[in-house]
Amino acid sequence: MTVSYLVTIYLYLKMLKILDEFIFRFTAKRHLKVAVRERRFVTYKKAKTVFLLFESDYLEKNKEIRSIIQSLQQDGKKVVAWGFLDKKNVTTSLMPDFRVLNQEQTNLLDIPKSMFLNEIEDLEFDLLIDLTLQPIMPLQYLALYAKASCKVGIRKSDFQLYDFILDVDGLVSQKAEEGEQLDQTYLFNQIIFYLKSIQTSD
């Protein structure tokens, strides 16, 4: 495998990523102009239904995420959790409340197939919590199309996808001082801390 071939592949993947991001932004702007969503801040106490987005680990064990789901359920929340794993096939069964999407369930532009987007658009949630630490395009589309009163996540770009955004740079710095790395459990705990701390008048 020559250096020129590797450079060509690198440039191709970089251009594809740029194209993916451009199409997402275009689609998102168009969708947000016509989408009807009751947008309001929802405290943790008042949230009854939660849509959780996560990046699956390679072996699909997802112990971290399953522990988070259990914690939410113990607090009386109804949880639907969808993840993504960037490979052709997964072994996790497609269940209504838990699934891991893969490359086979998205198109060349990383857009989930219409059956999945339609399924999400038919559901309504009080909270959407995006636990991904980096932009994962299929999950970005799910976050866009989901009907959730309040969408929460960290800033991954300059596009306003969430209603409540955590400062990831601050979180990373805090974890670095503790000699640890930012993970989905820590992000979840921070999100829940703020949702419990903020009071609303309604």
Buried (B, 14 or more C-beta within 10 A) or exposed (E): EEEEEEEEEEEEEEEEEEEBBEBBEEBBEEEEEEEEEEEEBBBBEBBEBBBBBBBBBEEBEBEBBEEBBEBBEEEEBBBBBBBBBBEEEBEBEEEEEBBBBBBEBBEEBBBBEEEBBEBBEEEEBBBBBBBBBEBBBBBBBBBBBBBBBBBBBBBBEEBEBBBBBBEBEEBBEBBEEEEEEBEBBBBBEBBBEEBEEEEEEE
